[in-house]
């Protein structure tokens, strides 16, 4: 499996073409081991699906082979002690290699399989996640999904929802030497920001999160010293806590924006939260198997970012991020722990068996 992982790291999959090459490499690896694969294409991007087992229930293992760009040296994997260094080792070629290896091992013992297992390999998690979305839209959903992102073998069962929005605040222009004759749109934006931060939905919490997050990401306004600006656009990235009502939040934002004359609220992107619960039978079993392998109780946690799990969760599947230990993903010293990758693979094999 580590040889497979090293081969994957050597494939420079930071472009659509590169990610497709990595996916075709996976297809070939699986086919050489007698596994039937289906490769789908959506706008030049490839996805792979393979299935073993039978029955009504289906567990999905999802992994992405695309990576963020790295420096040339990162495409030659290097082992030091337990760590394998290289771009995409942690995020998430180790997860993919473990899933492929576990899938292959289980394919040799169909009589022992607990249920159907589908392997989904996708090529654009780091950019827009269209390929996982496409698979879900094509009906490749299941009862439970494991996205093998690096989580130190902790079970990331929730993820915050996303609302990204712009507010266009209007003022009234005047000469900069007579600001009292105008209305300064930038000052309106500052007022808006202050009032936004005191809205009650920003104090929500649940057992995994202390509060939502709000990032003022962009401000566009002002042209010259001697003019009172008549327009200011502020752009926010709001991540709300699972369990919060997204439409209710948007309603509150609309009400606030309406307090500012002629302002406009534009919702640019939304994504639902992942709300998998600790009592979900899959979570109970994964926690049980994991604790057997790591020799201590499994940890459940809530992710701050959102990965491909959300597309499946939207269709009602339980979905988690769960994978090996590593560090510095998207950084210069990205690495994964070899033993934790082996453990992750062994956990997957156990989960597949009766
Ligand atoms: Zn990732």
Boltz pocket constraint, residues with backbone or C-beta under 6 A from the ligand:
constraints:
  - pocket:
      binder: B
      contacts: [[A, 64], [A, 91], [A, 92], [A, 125], [A, 149], [A, 307]]
      max_distance: 6.0
